[in-house]
Amino acid sequence: MTGPASATTAARPDDLHRGVTNLVENAVRFGAEVTIRLDVSGTTLVIDVEDDGPGISDARKQEMLEPFVRGDDARTMDESTRFGLGLSIARAIALAHGGELSLHDRKPHGLIARMQLPVSQAPRLAA
């Protein structure tokens, strides 16, 4: 894992844990190497989960965020449950926290699942 030692956002901890866990489990399932990055950029907290697996084609990235979507490659379906892999759950959790989930290519191959959440602001003291 890379990034700052800590960052703060207003979140439902169990939901956020589930969303990030879904992303990490997918990365571990389809990649041999997984990197988790945390970054704070302005008012946005960014969690990237990167893998070196087969990736998802550009044409399918948005579709793969929908529930129960089955794609053309191994990443899209869990063999044991026959349901989608939880990207839609992670996306719903990000949206519920005022953020978003997006999928990006990792070079030379693989996928970056990026969860962006608003950073909590420290309360201001009255002047």
PyMOL commands that set and color helices and strands:
alter all, ss='L'
color gray80, all
select helices_A, chain A and resi 13-30+63-65+74-76+87-96
alter helices_A, ss='H'
color red, helices_A
select strands_A, chain A and resi 34-41+44-51+100-105+111-118
alter strands_A, ss='S'
color yellow, strands_A
deselect
rebuild
show_as cartoon
